[in-house]
Amino acid sequence: MFHFPLRMKRMAEQCFSLQLQYHLRSFDDLITLVLIRKVVP
């Protein structure tokens, strides 16, 4: 793990951050849907 190539590490971090952003965005959409459902009868 300590001898992990920097380039591979960078690629992995980019992939992880992209996945994280996607999950956060879908989570925001979910919260928005729930709030709309609560506000609108």
C-alpha positions as CSV (number, residue, x, y, z in Angstrom):
1,M,0.0,0.0,0.0
2,F,2.9,2.3,0.8
3,H,4.6,1.5,-2.5
4,F,1.5,2.2,-4.5
5,P,2.4,4.1,-7.6
6,L,1.4,7.8,-7.5
7,R,-0.3,7.7,-10.8
8,M,-2.5,4.8,-9.9
9,K,-3.2,6.5,-6.6
10,R,-4.3,9.7,-8.4
11,M,-6.5,7.7,-10.8
12,A,-8.1,5.9,-7.8
13,E,-8.7,9.2,-6.0
14,Q,-10.3,10.8,-9.1
15,C,-12.6,7.7,-9.6
16,F,-13.5,7.8,-5.9
17,S,-14.3,11.5,-5.9
18,L,-16.4,11.1,-9.0
19,Q,-18.4,8.2,-7.3
20,L,-18.7,10.3,-4.1
21,Q,-20.0,13.3,-6.0
22,Y,-22.5,11.1,-7.8
23,H,-23.7,9.5,-4.5
24,L,-24.0,12.9,-2.9
25,R,-26.0,14.3,-5.8
26,S,-28.4,11.3,-5.8
27,F,-28.7,11.8,-2.0
28,D,-29.6,15.4,-2.5
29,D,-32.2,14.4,-5.0
30,L,-33.6,11.9,-2.5
31,I,-33.8,14.6,0.2
32,T,-35.4,17.0,-2.2
33,L,-38.0,14.4,-3.1
34,V,-38.8,13.7,0.5
35,L,-39.1,17.4,1.3
36,I,-41.4,18.0,-1.7
37,R,-43.5,15.0,-0.6
38,K,-43.8,16.5,2.9
39,V,-44.6,20.0,1.8
40,V,-47.0,19.0,-1.0
41,P,-49.9,16.9,0.3
